[in-house]
Amino acid sequence: MYKDFLKTIKRYLCIIIFTNIAVLAITVPLLVYFIIHSKNDEVTPVTISNTTTTAEDQLANGFTTKTSTTNNNIQTSTSTQLVFWNIDKPLNTGRSNFGSVLLANGKVLVAGGLLNSSTDYSGTEVYTLTGWQVATSMTGPRGFHTVTAFANNTKVLAAGSAGISGKQTAEVYNIVNSRWALTSINMSSSRYSHTATLLSNGQILIAGGSNASGISISEAELYIPSSNSFINTTNMNIARCCFTSTLLSDGSTVLVTGGINAANSLITTAELYINGSWIPLSSSMTQARAYHAAVLLNDGTVLIAGGGSGTPNAYSSAEIYNATTQYFITVGSMQYRRGGLTLTLLPSGKVLAIGGADWTSGTYPLVCELYDPVTRTWSNTLMLNYGRSFHQSVLTNTFVLTMGGTNGTSSRLTSSEKYNL
């Protein structure tokens, strides 16, 4: 009897042991799987100045994180998940309102800019496979200037500045010796917040901007590479600063849009530079705007988007200019208001809108947007890790590189990020 009892106990013990082993054999691999995949799928919270959200929240709800003017911690995320751009090596010096170009050797050059709200900077850097390298400084500090590549991207013209020195000067960077040298003569007008457009004949059209007194001007001039000097051309019909200039498909006509006039008001007017003359367009933009961006599309039209008046207004609206009809047509608005943004034409024909400031709400949208020229609408795409405005974006063969800018704090951003094509 006792032996039968022991046999029964052993039988139940064996059943319990084998059952536990079977359960563990199933649950342990599942537990390991879920732990690994939960880490892979985790989205790092986006935090700026004690305001926290997640990537999903921002994409779903259109939420933009707010930046404190007293907090210099500009990091918003270090996530490398696919929802974000890829963090790249940072600039050696943070800067905004600077210039950048892609050089013939495949390197990206950045020059000058603002170190804070009032200090211009002369330093330059080049981006290589190993990151940003300090390069030869310009002859003087520059901010709100233009940086334009010419001579098949082997030379670069930096012109104007908001600083006391350099307002009327210009200098040329030569890729051969990696040195800057002043042009043989200065520009005829002091200027900053102007535009510089490379024409198909190799000359560079310098137009508008603000003078030494901070008043918008209409003066225009041409940089002549062969003589390393400037000659005057006819003035624009309207004085303007903080506007856009876009070279049209014919290689010689330049479209100028919007900006701030001499009375310090936003304007809707546009004009064309054709063979040394400025022709006012009878059609105006659908919205007065400054601090906007414009880009030539593959079909010959020009996309104009964003901008605003600075504090307190920024715009999400967009429009296209039809070079054949010479009219502006409203297209779909961006989902976010953006001033001081960049627009980059991608090999696909779509346009990538990056960064910008929403001065209306005091925020810096992380979500970037793609414009489809077929549907004339925008859609959300990958998120920046750092909100930024008055930054620079450069298209390379394999990615778009965005760097620098400001997020409303006193310090300028050093971070750079890549959007892979």
The 8 nearest C-alpha neighbors of each residue, nearest first, counted from 0:
[[1, 3, 2, 4, 5, 6, 7, 8],
 [0, 2, 4, 3, 5, 6, 7, 8],
 [3, 1, 5, 4, 0, 6, 7, 8],
 [2, 4, 6, 0, 5, 1, 7, 8],
 [3, 5, 1, 7, 2, 6, 8, 0],
 [6, 4, 8, 2, 7, 3, 9, 1],
 [5, 7, 3, 9, 4, 8, 10, 2],
 [8, 6, 10, 4, 5, 9, 3, 11],
 [7, 9, 5, 11, 10, 6, 12, 4],
 [10, 8, 12, 6, 7, 11, 13, 5],
 [9, 11, 7, 13, 8, 12, 6, 14],
 [12, 10, 14, 8, 13, 9, 15, 7],
 [11, 13, 9, 15, 14, 10, 16, 8],
 [14, 12, 16, 10, 11, 15, 17, 9],
 [13, 15, 11, 17, 12, 16, 18, 10],
 [16, 14, 12, 18, 13, 17, 11, 19],
 [15, 17, 13, 19, 18, 14, 12, 20],
 [18, 16, 20, 14, 19, 15, 13, 21],
 [19, 17, 15, 21, 20, 16, 14, 22],
 [20, 18, 22, 16, 21, 17, 23, 15],
 [19, 21, 17, 23, 18, 22, 24, 16],
 [20, 22, 24, 18, 19, 23, 17, 25],
 [21, 23, 19, 25, 24, 20, 26, 18],
 [24, 22, 26, 20, 25, 21, 27, 19],
 [25, 23, 21, 22, 26, 27, 20, 28],
 [24, 26, 22, 23, 27, 28, 21, 29],
 [25, 27, 29, 23, 28, 24, 30, 22],
 [26, 28, 30, 29, 23, 25, 24, 31],
 [29, 27, 31, 30, 26, 32, 25, 24],
 [28, 30, 32, 26, 27, 31, 33, 25],
 [31, 29, 27, 33, 32, 28, 26, 34],
 [30, 32, 28, 34, 29, 33, 27, 35],
 [33, 31, 29, 35, 30, 34, 28, 36],
 [32, 34, 36, 30, 35, 31, 37, 29],
 [33, 35, 31, 37, 32, 36, 30, 38],
 [36, 34, 32, 38, 33, 37, 31, 39],
 [37, 35, 39, 33, 38, 34, 40, 32],
 [36, 38, 40, 34, 39, 35, 33, 41],
 [39, 37, 41, 36, 35, 40, 34, 33],
 [40, 38, 36, 37, 41, 35, 80, 42],
 [41, 39, 37, 38, 36, 42, 80, 35],
 [40, 42, 38, 39, 37, 43, 80, 36],
 [43, 41, 44, 40, 54, 53, 78, 80],
 [42, 44, 78, 45, 41, 76, 53, 77],
 [45, 43, 53, 52, 46, 42, 51, 76],
 [46, 44, 75, 52, 76, 53, 51, 43],
 [47, 45, 51, 75, 50, 44, 49, 52],
 [46, 48, 50, 75, 49, 66, 64, 65],
 [47, 49, 50, 67, 66, 70, 46, 72],
 [48, 50, 47, 51, 46, 67, 66, 65],
 [51, 49, 47, 48, 46, 64, 65, 52],
 [52, 50, 46, 45, 49, 44, 47, 53],
 [51, 53, 45, 44, 56, 46, 54, 50],
 [54, 52, 44, 56, 55, 45, 57, 43],
 [53, 55, 57, 56, 58, 42, 52, 45],
 [54, 56, 58, 53, 57, 59, 42, 60],
 [57, 55, 53, 59, 54, 58, 60, 52],
 [56, 58, 62, 61, 54, 60, 55, 59],
 [59, 57, 55, 56, 61, 60, 54, 366],
 [60, 58, 56, 57, 61, 55, 62, 54],
 [59, 61, 57, 62, 56, 58, 55, 63],
 [62, 60, 57, 58, 59, 63, 56, 334],
 [63, 61, 57, 60, 64, 56, 58, 364],
 [64, 62, 364, 362, 363, 61, 65, 57],
 [63, 65, 362, 363, 47, 62, 50, 66],
 [66, 64, 362, 63, 47, 361, 363, 67],
 [65, 67, 47, 48, 68, 362, 407, 64],
 [66, 68, 69, 70, 48, 65, 408, 407],
 [67, 69, 408, 70, 407, 66, 409, 71],
 [70, 68, 67, 71, 408, 409, 66, 48],
 [71, 69, 67, 72, 68, 48, 408, 73],
 [70, 72, 73, 408, 69, 410, 409, 68],
 [73, 71, 70, 74, 48, 47, 75, 408],
 [72, 74, 71, 75, 47, 385, 406, 412],
 [75, 73, 72, 76, 385, 47, 46, 384],
 [74, 76, 46, 45, 47, 385, 384, 73],
 [77, 75, 45, 384, 78, 74, 43, 46],
 [76, 78, 79, 384, 75, 43, 86, 74],
 [79, 77, 80, 76, 43, 83, 42, 384],
 [78, 80, 85, 83, 81, 77, 86, 84],
 [81, 79, 82, 78, 83, 42, 40, 84],
 [80, 82, 83, 79, 84, 381, 85, 78],
 [83, 81, 381, 80, 382, 84, 54, 79],
 [84, 82, 382, 381, 81, 80, 383, 384],
 [83, 85, 418, 383, 417, 382, 416, 381],
 [86, 84, 417, 416, 79, 87, 83, 418],
 [85, 87, 416, 84, 415, 417, 88, 79],
 [88, 86, 416, 415, 85, 89, 417, 414],
 [87, 89, 130, 415, 131, 90, 86, 414],
 [90, 88, 414, 413, 415, 87, 91, 131],
 [89, 91, 413, 92, 131, 414, 93, 88],
 [90, 92, 89, 413, 93, 131, 133, 132],
 [93, 91, 90, 413, 94, 114, 412, 122],
 [92, 94, 413, 412, 411, 403, 90, 114],
 [95, 93, 411, 114, 113, 112, 403, 404],
 [94, 96, 404, 113, 112, 97, 389, 390],
 [97, 95, 112, 389, 143, 142, 113, 390],
 [98, 96, 112, 111, 95, 142, 110, 143],
 [97, 99, 146, 110, 109, 145, 111, 391],
 [100, 98, 109, 108, 146, 110, 391, 107],
 [99, 101, 108, 107, 102, 148, 147, 109],
 [100, 102, 107, 106, 105, 108, 103, 393],
 [103, 101, 152, 106, 104, 105, 107, 100],
 [102, 104, 152, 105, 153, 151, 101, 106],
 [105, 103, 102, 106, 153, 101, 174, 152],
 [106, 104, 103, 102, 101, 107, 395, 127],
 [107, 105, 102, 126, 104, 127, 101, 125],
 [106, 108, 101, 126, 125, 100, 102, 105],
 [107, 109, 125, 99, 100, 124, 101, 106],
 [110, 108, 99, 124, 123, 98, 125, 107],
 [111, 109, 123, 98, 97, 122, 99, 108],
 [112, 110, 121, 120, 141, 97, 122, 142],
 [111, 113, 97, 142, 96, 95, 94, 120],
 [112, 114, 119, 95, 94, 115, 118, 142],
 [113, 115, 94, 118, 411, 119, 93, 120],
 [116, 114, 113, 409, 117, 118, 410, 411],
 [115, 117, 118, 113, 409, 114, 410, 119],
 [116, 118, 115, 119, 113, 114, 162, 142],
 [119, 117, 113, 114, 115, 116, 120, 162],
 [120, 118, 113, 142, 140, 141, 112, 114],
 [119, 121, 140, 111, 112, 141, 122, 113],
 [122, 120, 140, 111, 137, 139, 136, 141],
 [121, 123, 136, 111, 120, 110, 137, 124],
 [124, 122, 110, 134, 136, 109, 111, 135],
 [125, 123, 133, 134, 132, 109, 108, 131],
 [124, 126, 108, 132, 107, 131, 106, 134],
 [125, 127, 131, 107, 106, 130, 132, 108],
 [128, 126, 130, 129, 106, 131, 125, 107],
 [127, 129, 130, 126, 131, 106, 88, 105],
 [130, 128, 127, 131, 126, 88, 132, 87],
 [129, 131, 127, 88, 126, 128, 132, 89],
 [130, 132, 126, 125, 90, 124, 127, 133],
 [131, 133, 125, 124, 134, 126, 130, 127],
 [132, 134, 124, 123, 125, 131, 135, 91],
 [135, 133, 124, 123, 132, 136, 125, 122],
 [136, 134, 178, 123, 137, 177, 133, 122],
 [137, 135, 122, 123, 121, 134, 138, 179],
 [138, 136, 121, 139, 179, 122, 135, 140],
 [139, 137, 136, 179, 180, 121, 140, 181],
 [138, 140, 121, 137, 141, 165, 164, 120],
 [141, 121, 139, 120, 119, 111, 137, 142],
 [142, 140, 160, 111, 119, 120, 112, 121],
 [141, 143, 112, 160, 144, 119, 113, 161],
 [144, 142, 192, 96, 191, 160, 161, 97],
 [145, 143, 160, 159, 142, 191, 158, 141],
 [144, 146, 158, 157, 98, 195, 147, 194],
 [145, 147, 157, 98, 156, 99, 155, 158],
 [146, 148, 156, 155, 145, 149, 157, 100],
 [149, 147, 155, 152, 154, 100, 156, 146],
 [148, 150, 152, 151, 154, 155, 147, 153],
 [151, 149, 152, 153, 154, 201, 148, 224],
 [152, 150, 149, 153, 103, 148, 154, 102],
 [151, 153, 149, 103, 148, 102, 150, 154],
 [152, 154, 174, 151, 150, 103, 102, 173],
 [155, 153, 173, 172, 149, 152, 148, 150],
 [154, 156, 148, 172, 171, 147, 149, 157],
 [155, 157, 171, 147, 146, 170, 158, 148],
 [158, 156, 146, 170, 145, 169, 171, 155],
 [159, 157, 169, 145, 144, 156, 168, 170],
 [160, 158, 166, 144, 191, 190, 167, 168],
 [161, 159, 166, 141, 144, 191, 142, 162],
 [160, 162, 191, 142, 143, 166, 163, 141],
 [163, 161, 160, 164, 119, 166, 165, 141],
 [162, 164, 166, 165, 161, 160, 211, 140],
 [165, 163, 162, 166, 139, 140, 160, 167],
 [164, 166, 168, 160, 167, 159, 162, 163],
 [165, 167, 160, 159, 189, 190, 168, 164],
 [168, 166, 189, 186, 165, 159, 185, 188],
 [169, 167, 165, 185, 166, 159, 186, 158],
 [170, 168, 158, 157, 182, 181, 159, 185],
 [169, 171, 181, 182, 180, 157, 156, 179],
 [170, 172, 156, 179, 155, 180, 181, 157],
 [171, 173, 179, 155, 154, 178, 174, 177],
 [174, 172, 154, 175, 177, 178, 176, 153],
 [173, 175, 177, 153, 176, 154, 172, 178],
 [176, 174, 173, 177, 153, 178, 154, 172],
 [175, 177, 178, 174, 173, 172, 179, 135],
 [178, 176, 174, 173, 175, 172, 135, 179],
 [177, 179, 176, 172, 173, 135, 180, 174],
 [180, 178, 172, 171, 137, 170, 138, 173],
 [179, 181, 170, 171, 182, 178, 172, 138],
 [182, 180, 170, 169, 171, 183, 179, 138],
 [181, 183, 170, 184, 227, 169, 228, 180],
 [184, 182, 228, 227, 181, 185, 226, 229],
 [185, 183, 182, 228, 186, 229, 227, 168],
 [186, 184, 168, 167, 187, 169, 182, 183],
 [185, 187, 167, 188, 229, 168, 184, 189],
 [186, 188, 185, 189, 167, 231, 229, 220],
 [189, 187, 186, 167, 190, 218, 210, 166],
 [190, 188, 167, 166, 210, 211, 159, 187],
 [189, 191, 210, 209, 208, 159, 166, 188],
 [190, 192, 160, 208, 193, 209, 161, 159],
 [193, 191, 208, 143, 241, 240, 209, 144],
 [208, 194, 192, 207, 191, 240, 206, 241],
 [195, 193, 206, 205, 244, 145, 196, 243],
 [194, 196, 205, 204, 145, 203, 206, 197],
 [197, 195, 204, 203, 198, 194, 205, 244],
 [196, 198, 203, 202, 201, 204, 199, 195],
 [199, 197, 200, 202, 201, 251, 203, 250],
 [198, 200, 250, 201, 251, 197, 202, 249],
 [201, 199, 198, 202, 251, 250, 197, 203],
 [202, 200, 199, 198, 197, 203, 149, 150],
 [201, 203, 223, 198, 222, 200, 197, 221],
 [204, 202, 197, 222, 196, 221, 198, 195],
 [203, 205, 221, 196, 195, 220, 206, 197],
 [206, 204, 195, 220, 219, 194, 221, 203],
 [207, 205, 219, 194, 193, 218, 204, 220],
 [208, 206, 217, 193, 216, 218, 239, 240],
 [193, 207, 209, 240, 192, 191, 190, 215],
 [208, 210, 215, 214, 213, 190, 191, 240],
 [211, 209, 190, 213, 189, 212, 214, 215],
 [210, 212, 213, 189, 190, 209, 166, 214],
 [213, 211, 210, 214, 209, 215, 189, 190],
 [212, 214, 209, 210, 211, 215, 191, 161],
 [215, 213, 209, 210, 212, 261, 216, 211],
 [214, 216, 209, 261, 239, 238, 240, 208],
 [217, 215, 238, 207, 218, 208, 209, 239],
 [216, 218, 238, 207, 235, 234, 237, 239],
 [219, 217, 234, 207, 216, 206, 235, 220],
 [220, 218, 206, 234, 205, 232, 207, 233],
 [221, 219, 231, 232, 205, 230, 204, 229],
 [220, 222, 204, 230, 229, 203, 205, 223],
 [221, 223, 229, 203, 202, 228, 224, 204],
 [222, 224, 202, 228, 225, 227, 226, 229],
 [225, 223, 227, 226, 222, 202, 228, 201],
 [226, 224, 223, 227, 228, 202, 222, 201],
 [227, 225, 228, 224, 223, 183, 229, 222],
 [226, 228, 224, 182, 225, 223, 183, 222],
 [229, 227, 226, 223, 184, 183, 222, 182],
 [230, 228, 222, 221, 223, 186, 220, 231],
 [229, 231, 221, 220, 232, 222, 228, 223],
 [232, 230, 220, 221, 219, 229, 233, 187],
 [231, 233, 220, 219, 275, 234, 230, 221],
 [234, 232, 276, 219, 275, 235, 231, 277],
 [235, 233, 218, 219, 217, 236, 232, 277],
 [234, 236, 217, 237, 277, 218, 233, 238],
 [235, 237, 234, 277, 279, 217, 238, 270],
 [238, 236, 235, 217, 239, 260, 216, 234],
 [237, 239, 217, 216, 260, 215, 261, 207],
 [240, 238, 260, 215, 259, 258, 207, 216],
 [239, 241, 208, 259, 258, 242, 215, 192],
 [240, 242, 258, 192, 290, 289, 259, 193],
 [243, 241, 258, 257, 240, 289, 256, 290],
 [244, 242, 256, 255, 293, 292, 245, 194],
 [243, 245, 255, 254, 194, 253, 256, 196],
 [244, 246, 254, 253, 247, 243, 255, 294],
 [245, 247, 253, 252, 250, 254, 248, 244],
 [248, 246, 252, 249, 250, 253, 245, 295],
 [247, 249, 250, 299, 246, 252, 295, 251],
 [250, 248, 247, 251, 252, 246, 199, 299],
 [251, 249, 199, 248, 247, 198, 252, 246],
 [250, 252, 249, 198, 199, 253, 273, 246],
 [253, 251, 273, 272, 247, 246, 250, 249],
 [252, 254, 246, 272, 245, 271, 247, 244],
 [253, 255, 271, 245, 244, 270, 246, 256],
 [254, 256, 244, 270, 269, 243, 271, 253],
 [257, 255, 269, 243, 242, 268, 254, 258],
 [258, 256, 267, 266, 242, 288, 268, 289],
 [257, 259, 242, 289, 241, 240, 239, 265],
 [258, 260, 265, 239, 264, 240, 263, 266],
 [261, 259, 239, 263, 238, 262, 264, 215],
 [260, 262, 215, 263, 214, 238, 239, 216],
 [261, 263, 260, 264, 259, 215, 214, 265],
 [264, 262, 260, 261, 259, 265, 215, 214],
 [265, 263, 259, 262, 260, 266, 261, 258],
 [264, 266, 259, 287, 288, 258, 289, 260],
 [265, 267, 287, 257, 268, 258, 259, 264],
 [268, 266, 287, 284, 257, 283, 286, 288],
 [269, 267, 283, 266, 257, 284, 256, 270],
 [268, 270, 256, 255, 280, 283, 257, 279],
 [271, 269, 279, 280, 255, 278, 254, 277],
 [270, 272, 254, 278, 277, 253, 273, 255],
 [271, 273, 277, 253, 252, 276, 278, 275],
 [272, 274, 252, 276, 275, 271, 277, 251],
 [275, 273, 276, 272, 251, 252, 277, 253],
 [274, 276, 273, 232, 233, 272, 277, 234],
 [277, 275, 273, 272, 274, 233, 278, 232],
 [276, 278, 272, 271, 235, 273, 270, 279],
 [277, 279, 271, 270, 280, 272, 276, 273],
 [280, 278, 270, 269, 271, 281, 277, 236],
 [279, 281, 270, 282, 269, 278, 283, 271],
 [280, 282, 279, 283, 325, 326, 269, 268],
 [281, 283, 280, 326, 327, 284, 325, 269],
 [284, 282, 268, 267, 269, 285, 281, 327],
 [283, 285, 267, 286, 327, 268, 287, 282],
 [284, 286, 283, 329, 327, 287, 267, 328],
 [287, 285, 284, 267, 288, 316, 266, 283],
 [288, 286, 267, 266, 265, 257, 284, 285],
 [287, 289, 307, 257, 306, 265, 258, 286],
 [288, 290, 258, 291, 306, 307, 241, 242],
 [291, 289, 306, 339, 241, 338, 307, 242],
 [306, 292, 290, 305, 289, 304, 338, 339],
 [293, 291, 304, 303, 341, 342, 243, 340],
 [292, 294, 303, 302, 243, 304, 301, 342],
 [293, 295, 302, 301, 296, 342, 245, 303],
 [296, 294, 301, 300, 299, 302, 297, 247],
 [297, 295, 300, 298, 299, 301, 294, 302],
 [296, 298, 299, 348, 295, 300, 344, 248],
 [297, 299, 296, 300, 295, 301, 372, 248],
 [300, 298, 297, 296, 248, 295, 301, 247],
 [299, 301, 321, 296, 320, 298, 295, 322],
 [302, 300, 295, 320, 319, 294, 296, 303],
 [301, 303, 319, 294, 293, 318, 295, 304],
 [304, 302, 293, 318, 317, 292, 319, 301],
 [305, 303, 317, 292, 291, 316, 293, 318],
 [306, 304, 314, 315, 291, 337, 338, 316],
 [291, 307, 305, 338, 290, 289, 314, 288],
 [308, 306, 313, 288, 289, 314, 312, 309],
 [307, 309, 312, 289, 310, 313, 288, 265],
 [308, 310, 307, 312, 311, 358, 313, 338],
 [311, 309, 358, 312, 308, 359, 313, 307],
 [310, 312, 359, 358, 309, 308, 313, 360],
 [313, 311, 359, 358, 310, 308, 307, 309],
 [314, 312, 307, 358, 357, 336, 359, 338],
 [315, 313, 336, 305, 307, 306, 316, 337],
 [314, 316, 336, 333, 305, 332, 335, 337],
 [317, 315, 332, 314, 305, 304, 333, 318],
 [316, 318, 304, 332, 303, 330, 329, 331],
 [319, 317, 329, 330, 303, 328, 302, 327],
 [318, 320, 302, 301, 328, 327, 303, 300],
 [319, 321, 327, 301, 300, 326, 322, 328],
 [320, 322, 300, 325, 323, 326, 324, 327],
 [321, 323, 325, 324, 300, 320, 299, 326],
 [324, 322, 321, 325, 326, 300, 299, 320],
 [323, 325, 326, 321, 322, 320, 327, 282],
 [326, 324, 322, 321, 323, 320, 282, 327],
 [325, 327, 324, 282, 321, 320, 328, 322],
 [326, 328, 320, 319, 284, 321, 318, 282],
 [327, 329, 319, 318, 330, 320, 326, 285],
 [330, 328, 318, 317, 319, 285, 327, 331],
 [331, 329, 318, 317, 375, 332, 328, 319],
 [330, 332, 376, 375, 317, 333, 377, 329],
 [333, 331, 316, 317, 315, 334, 330, 377],
 [332, 334, 315, 335, 377, 316, 331, 336],
 [333, 335, 332, 315, 336, 377, 61, 378],
 [336, 334, 333, 315, 337, 364, 357, 61],
 [335, 337, 315, 314, 357, 313, 305, 334],
 [338, 336, 355, 356, 305, 357, 313, 306],
 [339, 337, 306, 355, 356, 340, 313, 290],
 [338, 340, 389, 355, 388, 290, 291, 306],
 [341, 339, 355, 354, 338, 388, 353, 337],
 [340, 342, 353, 352, 292, 392, 343, 391],
 [343, 341, 352, 351, 292, 350, 294, 353],
 [344, 342, 351, 350, 345, 341, 352, 394],
 [343, 345, 350, 349, 348, 351, 342, 346],
 [344, 346, 347, 348, 349, 350, 343, 351],
 [347, 345, 348, 344, 349, 420, 350, 396],
 [348, 346, 345, 349, 344, 350, 420, 371],
 [349, 347, 346, 345, 344, 297, 350, 296],
 [348, 350, 371, 347, 370, 345, 344, 369],
 [351, 349, 344, 370, 343, 369, 345, 342],
 [350, 352, 369, 343, 342, 368, 353, 344],
 [353, 351, 342, 368, 367, 341, 369, 350],
 [354, 352, 367, 341, 340, 351, 342, 355],
 [355, 353, 340, 387, 388, 386, 364, 365],
 [354, 356, 340, 388, 337, 339, 338, 387],
 [357, 355, 363, 338, 337, 388, 358, 362],
 [356, 358, 336, 362, 337, 359, 313, 361],
 [359, 357, 361, 310, 311, 313, 312, 360],
 [358, 360, 312, 311, 357, 313, 361, 310],
 [359, 361, 358, 362, 357, 311, 65, 312],
 [362, 360, 358, 357, 359, 65, 363, 356],
 [361, 363, 65, 357, 360, 64, 63, 356],
 [362, 364, 356, 386, 357, 63, 387, 355],
 [365, 363, 63, 366, 386, 354, 362, 64],
 [364, 366, 383, 386, 382, 367, 363, 354],
 [365, 367, 382, 364, 381, 383, 379, 368],
 [368, 366, 353, 380, 382, 352, 381, 379],
 [369, 367, 379, 352, 380, 378, 351, 377],
 [368, 370, 351, 378, 377, 350, 352, 379],
 [371, 369, 377, 350, 349, 376, 372, 351],
 [370, 372, 349, 375, 373, 374, 376, 377],
 [373, 371, 375, 374, 370, 349, 376, 348],
 [372, 374, 371, 375, 376, 370, 349, 348],
 [373, 375, 376, 371, 372, 370, 377, 331],
 [376, 374, 372, 371, 373, 330, 331, 370],
 [375, 377, 331, 374, 371, 370, 378, 330],
 [378, 376, 370, 369, 333, 368, 371, 331],
 [379, 377, 369, 368, 380, 370, 376, 334],
 [380, 378, 368, 367, 369, 366, 377, 381],
 [379, 381, 368, 367, 369, 378, 382, 366],
 [382, 380, 82, 83, 367, 84, 366, 383],
 [383, 381, 366, 83, 365, 367, 84, 82],
 [382, 384, 365, 385, 84, 83, 366, 386],
 [383, 385, 76, 75, 83, 382, 84, 386],
 [386, 384, 383, 75, 387, 74, 365, 73],
 [385, 387, 363, 365, 364, 406, 354, 383],
 [388, 386, 406, 405, 354, 404, 355, 385],
 [389, 387, 355, 339, 390, 404, 405, 356],
 [390, 388, 339, 404, 96, 95, 340, 405],
 [389, 391, 404, 403, 388, 95, 402, 387],
 [390, 392, 401, 402, 99, 393, 403, 389],
 [393, 391, 401, 400, 341, 402, 399, 394],
 [394, 392, 400, 399, 395, 401, 391, 101],
 [393, 395, 399, 398, 400, 392, 396, 343],
 [396, 394, 398, 397, 399, 393, 400, 101],
 [397, 395, 398, 394, 420, 399, 105, 346],
 [396, 398, 420, 395, 419, 399, 394, 418],
 [399, 397, 419, 420, 418, 395, 417, 396],
 [398, 400, 394, 418, 393, 417, 395, 419],
 [399, 401, 417, 393, 392, 416, 398, 394],
 [402, 400, 392, 416, 415, 391, 417, 399],
 [401, 403, 415, 391, 414, 390, 416, 400],
 [404, 402, 412, 390, 413, 94, 95, 414],
 [403, 405, 390, 95, 389, 388, 387, 412],
 [404, 406, 411, 387, 388, 407, 412, 95],
 [407, 405, 387, 408, 386, 388, 363, 66],
 [406, 408, 405, 68, 66, 409, 67, 410],
 [407, 409, 68, 410, 406, 71, 69, 70],
 [408, 410, 115, 411, 407, 116, 71, 68],
 [411, 409, 408, 115, 71, 412, 114, 93],
 [412, 410, 93, 94, 405, 114, 404, 115],
 [411, 413, 93, 403, 404, 414, 405, 94],
 [412, 414, 93, 90, 403, 89, 92, 411],
 [415, 413, 89, 412, 403, 402, 90, 416],
 [414, 416, 402, 89, 87, 401, 88, 86],
 [415, 417, 86, 87, 401, 85, 400, 84],
 [418, 416, 400, 85, 399, 84, 419, 398],
 [419, 417, 399, 398, 84, 420, 85, 400],
 [418, 420, 398, 417, 397, 399, 84, 85],
 [419, 398, 397, 418, 399, 345, 396, 346]]
